[in-house]
C-alpha cells in the first residue's frame, strides 16, 4: 500500500538467474523510475547475489522469494515433448503451478504493494497468485513465445495473459502477434539511456584492452554461445567475411562462462558427442578452432557501451524471432547493424537505412552484409547516423519511461483507462489448463 510519503509501492518479480536482456531492461527501467511517485520492491526467485546486487545498488529493497517457479515456453528456452527430458520438465512445471501461485499470493499479501509488475512471460503461476491477492497487475512480456508442436501451449499462455494481466506490455509487435495480443496488449519497445550510451565514448582503450589492432575492423556479437541467437551462424560468417575484409576481428560477449559440473551436464558432455551432436558449447568450440587470433571471446560485460564504441558493425544473427536490445544500443552509439530478417529484429533495423537485414541461418549472406558495411565507410557512416536519429525518436529513455509510468497511472486510477480492468472471475485462483 502507499507509504506515509504518499508514494505508490510497486512489487517487481524477476525470473533471471543470469545476466541477460530482460534483467538489464528492468534495471534500466528502475534507473529511470520516478522515485518521488513510486517505491519499487524487487522479488527475485533465484538467490543469485550478483543479480540481487543489481537492484540493491540502486537503493531498492530486494528480496529472495523461494517457492515461485516459472513456466518457460519462450524461443530461448522451452521443453519440447520430443526431447528426452522435455515432457518430464513440463509436467514438473505444471505440477508446481498451484504451489507457486500460493507462494506469490502470500508474498503480495506480505509486501502489500499498490501494483505488481511481472518482468517475464514465464510468470503465469505468479500472475494467478497476484490476482488471487486482489492487486492490479502489469505483465511485461520481454520474450517471444515458442511455437511449440501444435500451438497449444502458446494458446494457453495467451489465455493466461488475457485472464490475469490487467495491463499487458509487449516489447515488439511480433511478440504481441504471436500471442494474439492485438486486442489486449500494448507495445512499448525497450529503451536506451543516451546519457550512458554516448556515441562520443572513445573506443581505443577497449581495443587495447582486448588486444585488437587499432586499424582492425571489428564486428561485435552479444549472444555468447547461444545457438538461437545465432552464435554458430556468426562464427561461420566471420570465417567467410575474413576473406573479404582481411583485417577483420570479431568480439563475442558472453561466450566465457563457468562450466557446469552437474550430473546432467556431465552426462551430456560425454554422451552427445557419441551420437554426433555434442553440447552447445562443444559445437561452438569446434567451429571456433583456428579463429583464436581474430575472434575474441569475452564473459558477460557490464559495459556494452564501451564495446560498441570500439565496434565498426554490430551483428545480430538470430535464427528465430526475438527482440534485440543490442540493436537499439548500437543505434544509440551510431554503430551500423547487420542482422537477421526475423520478427522483433526487423522492427528495430531499417534495411538500407540504419543497417542491413539478411536471411536468417545464412552465413554467406551475413558475411556479405558485414563485408559490405565494413568496406564502405560512407555507407557505414550513413547507417550509423540514421540509426542514431531513429534511437532518439523511438527508443529514448524519456519516451520509454513516460509510456510505462502512464500504464501504472492508468491502472491505479491516476489517468484515463486504456482497457477494462480484469473481471472478478479473472481474480480467482485456479490451476492451469492441461498443456502438451
Secondary structure in CASP SS format (residue, H / E / C, confidence):
PFRMAT SS
TARGET T0000
AUTHOR 0000-0000-0000
METHOD secondary structure of the structure
MODEL  1
X C 1.00
X C 1.00
X C 1.00
X C 1.00
X C 1.00
X C 1.00
X C 1.00
X E 1.00
X E 1.00
X E 1.00
X E 1.00
X E 1.00
X E 1.00
X E 1.00
X C 1.00
X C 1.00
X C 1.00
X C 1.00
X C 1.00
X C 1.00
X H 1.00
X H 1.00
X H 1.00
X H 1.00
X H 1.00
X H 1.00
X H 1.00
X H 1.00
X H 1.00
X H 1.00
X H 1.00
X H 1.00
X C 1.00
X C 1.00
X C 1.00
X C 1.00
X C 1.00
X E 1.00
X E 1.00
X E 1.00
X E 1.00
X E 1.00
X E 1.00
X E 1.00
X C 1.00
X C 1.00
X C 1.00
X C 1.00
X H 1.00
X H 1.00
X H 1.00
X H 1.00
X H 1.00
X H 1.00
X H 1.00
X H 1.00
X C 1.00
X C 1.00
X C 1.00
X C 1.00
X E 1.00
X E 1.00
X E 1.00
X E 1.00
X C 1.00
X C 1.00
X C 1.00
X C 1.00
X C 1.00
X C 1.00
X C 1.00
X C 1.00
X C 1.00
X E 1.00
X C 1.00
X C 1.00
X C 1.00
X C 1.00
X C 1.00
X C 1.00
X C 1.00
X C 1.00
X C 1.00
X C 1.00
X C 1.00
X H 1.00
X H 1.00
X H 1.00
X H 1.00
X H 1.00
X H 1.00
X H 1.00
X H 1.00
X H 1.00
X H 1.00
X C 1.00
X H 1.00
X H 1.00
X H 1.00
X H 1.00
X H 1.00
X H 1.00
X H 1.00
X H 1.00
X H 1.00
X H 1.00
X H 1.00
X H 1.00
X H 1.00
X H 1.00
X H 1.00
X C 1.00
X C 1.00
X C 1.00
X E 1.00
X E 1.00
X E 1.00
X E 1.00
X C 1.00
X C 1.00
X C 1.00
X C 1.00
X C 1.00
X H 1.00
X H 1.00
X H 1.00
X H 1.00
X H 1.00
X H 1.00
X H 1.00
X H 1.00
X H 1.00
X C 1.00
X C 1.00
X C 1.00
X E 1.00
X E 1.00
X E 1.00
X E 1.00
X E 1.00
X E 1.00
X C 1.00
X C 1.00
X C 1.00
X E 1.00
X C 1.00
X C 1.00
X C 1.00
X C 1.00
X C 1.00
X C 1.00
X H 1.00
X H 1.00
X H 1.00
X H 1.00
X H 1.00
X H 1.00
X H 1.00
X H 1.00
X H 1.00
X H 1.00
X H 1.00
X H 1.00
X H 1.00
X C 1.00
X C 1.00
X E 1.00
X E 1.00
X E 1.00
X E 1.00
X C 1.00
X C 1.00
X H 1.00
X H 1.00
X H 1.00
X H 1.00
X H 1.00
X H 1.00
X C 1.00
X C 1.00
X H 1.00
X H 1.00
X H 1.00
X C 1.00
X E 1.00
X E 1.00
X E 1.00
X C 1.00
X C 1.00
X C 1.00
X C 1.00
X E 1.00
X C 1.00
X C 1.00
X C 1.00
X C 1.00
X C 1.00
X C 1.00
X C 1.00
X C 1.00
X C 1.00
X C 1.00
X C 1.00
X H 1.00
X H 1.00
X H 1.00
X H 1.00
X H 1.00
X H 1.00
X H 1.00
X C 1.00
X C 1.00
X C 1.00
X C 1.00
X C 1.00
X C 1.00
X E 1.00
X E 1.00
X E 1.00
X E 1.00
X E 1.00
X C 1.00
X C 1.00
X C 1.00
X C 1.00
X C 1.00
X C 1.00
X C 1.00
X C 1.00
X C 1.00
X H 1.00
X H 1.00
X H 1.00
X H 1.00
X H 1.00
X H 1.00
X H 1.00
X H 1.00
X H 1.00
X H 1.00
X H 1.00
X C 1.00
X C 1.00
X C 1.00
X C 1.00
X C 1.00
X C 1.00
X E 1.00
X E 1.00
X E 1.00
X E 1.00
X E 1.00
X C 1.00
X C 1.00
X C 1.00
X C 1.00
X C 1.00
X C 1.00
X C 1.00
X C 1.00
X C 1.00
X C 1.00
X H 1.00
X H 1.00
X H 1.00
X H 1.00
X H 1.00
X H 1.00
X H 1.00
X H 1.00
X H 1.00
X H 1.00
X H 1.00
X H 1.00
X H 1.00
X C 1.00
X C 1.00
X C 1.00
X C 1.00
X H 1.00
X H 1.00
X H 1.00
X H 1.00
X H 1.00
X H 1.00
X H 1.00
X H 1.00
X H 1.00
X C 1.00
X C 1.00
X C 1.00
X C 1.00
X C 1.00
X C 1.00
X E 1.00
X E 1.00
X E 1.00
X C 1.00
X C 1.00
X C 1.00
X C 1.00
X C 1.00
X C 1.00
X H 1.00
X H 1.00
X H 1.00
X H 1.00
X H 1.00
X H 1.00
X C 1.00
X C 1.00
X C 1.00
X E 1.00
X E 1.00
X E 1.00
X E 1.00
X C 1.00
X C 1.00
X C 1.00
X C 1.00
X C 1.00
X C 1.00
X C 1.00
X C 1.00
X H 1.00
X H 1.00
X H 1.00
X H 1.00
X H 1.00
X H 1.00
X H 1.00
X H 1.00
X C 1.00
X C 1.00
X C 1.00
X E 1.00
X E 1.00
X E 1.00
X E 1.00
X E 1.00
X C 1.00
X C 1.00
X C 1.00
X C 1.00
X H 1.00
X H 1.00
X H 1.00
X C 1.00
X C 1.00
X C 1.00
X E 1.00
X C 1.00
X C 1.00
X C 1.00
X E 1.00
X E 1.00
X E 1.00
X E 1.00
X C 1.00
X C 1.00
X C 1.00
X C 1.00
X H 1.00
X H 1.00
X H 1.00
X H 1.00
X H 1.00
X H 1.00
X H 1.00
X H 1.00
X H 1.00
X H 1.00
X H 1.00
X H 1.00
X C 1.00
X C 1.00
X H 1.00
X H 1.00
X H 1.00
X H 1.00
X H 1.00
X H 1.00
X H 1.00
X H 1.00
X H 1.00
X H 1.00
X H 1.00
X H 1.00
X H 1.00
X H 1.00
X H 1.00
X H 1.00
X H 1.00
X H 1.00
X C 1.00
X E 1.00
X H 1.00
X H 1.00
X H 1.00
X H 1.00
X H 1.00
X H 1.00
X H 1.00
X H 1.00
X H 1.00
X H 1.00
X H 1.00
X H 1.00
X H 1.00
X H 1.00
X H 1.00
X C 1.00
X C 1.00
X C 1.00
X C 1.00
X C 1.00
X C 1.00
X C 1.00
X C 1.00
X C 1.00
X C 1.00
X C 1.00
X C 1.00
X C 1.00
X H 1.00
X H 1.00
X H 1.00
X C 1.00
X C 1.00
X C 1.00
X C 1.00
X C 1.00
X C 1.00
X C 1.00
X C 1.00
X C 1.00
END
